[in-house]
Amino acid sequence: MNEHLKNKVDQMLVRYLELEKAFIWENNLSKHFVALIFTQHNKDVNKETIKNAIDVINTNTSIFSNFRGLYRYMLAGLMLIDSDSVEGTFNRILQCESHLKDAGFKQGTHMPIASYTLYKTAADEDPKAMARRAFEIFSNIKSNHPWLTSSDDYAMSVLLAKTEIDLSRIEDAYESLHKAGLYKGNELQRLSHILALSNRPIDEVVAECVLLKGLLKANKLNLSPTFYAALGIITLINIEDPQISKDWIELSQYLNIQKKFKWLGKGMNVLLASSIVSDQWIRTSMSTDIDKITISISVESLIAAQITALVVASSASVVATTASTNS
């Protein structure tokens, strides 16, 4: 097993335990996300700086703002990757939110991560123009899949706006993946967005993706549609470096035997492993800093959106169970 990757998991566990103790009321999945990104960026846990970042979000938003919702804690962590002083960073993120709304995006649960993604990816270009391109892409996606497309596609639309992508590649990927046996739905749509980011022929990328899904199953890591995003992340880099899949499998299995990670489930651990493995590959193999930044932001945004979707789903399940019990 790759010792560097194993050490990353061990470091992530240490950070998670610190966060678990310091923020007992925060959602556990959110704490796992912050532990993950802090580990990848060699950031130490400091309770006061995180609390300060949360206070900055609360002070600069209304009580009903989506920034105070499920993304608040994760966004605080993301901002602290850049600097311990987050006031200026958050103001720029709020400006990006305004650009997105002016372009046509509506408020929604996932607007905060879309705003953060625009802030990070538009550093070298006009964020207003990029927001308009993102909305054009979102509108195109929604016209093809009106029942699947919602605010959880905002961040991906921003990421796609950073590229010169031919949007027909998304539909080609979606249909090809379904023909290969993957279930249609919102998660397959997200996977098709990720695969479309590759500059390789869609048939080649889809074939690699299906091969990796089979490899997971062969190693008793069968992936449910909920975690298709992890499959997409690894497909993009494994097609460039076949060693990646071996590291990914071994790291997922290692996570599955750790007490604090085992309860997350195999799918979540595959997702965490995909982020750790891809982060190392990006840092050691990408040719330019611009490429590294763009792909790193893509992975962070995807993981954050995925975790929030899981939190939303689990919250809805609890509410439904409570209502059923009380009826």
Protein Blocks (a to p, Z undefined) as FASTA:
>chain_A
ZZklmmmmmmmmmmmmmmmmmmmmbcfklmmmmmmmmmmnopacdfklmmmmmmmmmmmp
cfklmklmmmlmmmmmmmmmmpmblklmmmmmmmmmmmmmmnopacdfklmmmmmmmmmm
mmmbcfklmmmmmmmmmmmmmmmmmmlgcfklmmmmmmmmmpccdfklmmmmmmmmmmno
pacdjklmmmmmmmmmpcbdfklmmmmmmmmmmmmmmnopaccfklmmmmmmmmmmmmmo
mmlmmmmmmmmmmmmmgmklmmnojklmmmmmmmmmmmmmmmmmpmbfklmmmmmmmmmm
mmmmmmmmmmmmmmmmmmmmmmmmmZZ
